[in-house]
Amino acid sequence: AVRVDLRLQTIDAPILEDRVRHRVEVSGIVQGVGFRPFVAALATELGLSGWVGNHARGVSVEVEGRAEDVAAFEARVAVDA
């Protein structure tokens, strides 16, 4: 099982009226368990763009899209990971 501690941060004001970009910092045991492919598939499913990458403390994710889709992404990462 993956233990995920999320730290969410809004990094931009709305890009367009209904679009936002958020950075999600994920710490815990997330390397070597398929976390990045899970994040990429979830973002694709929700129609979001962005990137995901490993760093020494875990994983950084930036997602951009409709505010409600970004909120759904954040909720599902916290629950489904």
Phi, psi and omega per residue, in radians:
A1 nan 2.604 3.140
V2 -1.706 2.257 3.028
R3 -1.718 2.119 -3.063
V4 -2.124 2.185 2.986
D5 -1.937 2.001 -3.065
L6 -1.676 2.446 2.950
R7 -2.205 1.947 -3.063
L8 -1.719 2.510 -3.118
Q9 -2.556 2.194 3.000
T10 -1.376 2.145 -3.051
I11 -1.822 -0.194 3.106
D12 -2.450 2.668 2.882
A13 -1.146 2.896 3.120
P14 -0.867 2.320 -3.127
I15 -1.285 -0.856 2.962
L16 -2.183 3.104 -3.043
E17 -0.934 -0.693 -3.079
D18 -2.004 0.283 -3.119
R19 -2.061 2.485 3.107
V20 -2.378 2.869 3.021
R21 -2.240 2.232 3.116
H22 -2.175 2.596 3.001
R23 -1.855 2.349 3.101
V24 -2.099 2.103 3.067
E25 -1.769 2.156 -3.102
V26 -2.005 2.187 3.078
S27 -2.104 2.878 -3.088
G28 2.054 -2.796 -3.098
I29 -1.543 1.606 -3.060
V30 -2.189 -0.038 -3.115
Q31 -1.748 2.395 3.115
G32 1.398 0.229 -3.108
V33 -2.135 0.184 3.128
G34 1.415 0.374 -3.088
F35 -1.178 -0.797 -3.138
R36 -1.066 -0.782 3.068
P37 -1.085 -0.639 3.070
F38 -1.045 -0.812 -3.135
V39 -1.102 -0.775 -3.138
A40 -1.099 -0.750 3.133
A41 -1.160 -0.687 3.115
L42 -1.131 -0.771 3.118
A43 -1.087 -0.732 3.113
T44 -1.098 -0.790 3.122
E45 -0.991 -0.655 -3.091
L46 -1.589 0.020 3.106
G47 1.303 0.513 -3.114
L48 -1.743 2.712 3.019
S49 -2.019 2.898 3.117
G50 2.608 -2.675 -3.126
W51 -2.645 2.841 3.082
V52 -2.472 2.423 3.136
G53 -2.714 2.633 3.102
N54 -1.377 2.656 2.933
H55 -2.553 -3.135 -3.012
A56 -1.058 -0.525 -3.077
R57 -1.720 -0.105 -3.112
G58 2.700 -2.166 -3.072
V59 -2.391 2.429 2.997
S60 -1.870 2.396 3.120
V61 -2.291 2.326 2.946
E62 -2.076 2.268 3.111
V63 -2.240 2.539 3.138
E64 -2.384 2.405 3.103
G65 2.919 -2.829 3.114
R66 -1.087 2.473 -3.061
A67 -0.946 -0.741 -3.108
E68 -1.207 -0.538 3.101
D69 -1.277 -0.670 3.081
V70 -1.123 -0.725 3.107
A71 -1.099 -0.713 3.109
A72 -1.119 -0.710 3.102
F73 -1.022 -0.882 -3.099
E74 -1.060 -0.739 -3.136
A75 -1.131 -0.749 -3.102
R76 -1.249 -0.596 3.064
V77 -1.080 -0.760 -3.116
A78 -1.140 -0.589 -3.055
V79 -1.661 -0.780 -2.971
D80 -1.507 -0.303 -3.092
A81 -1.162 nan nan
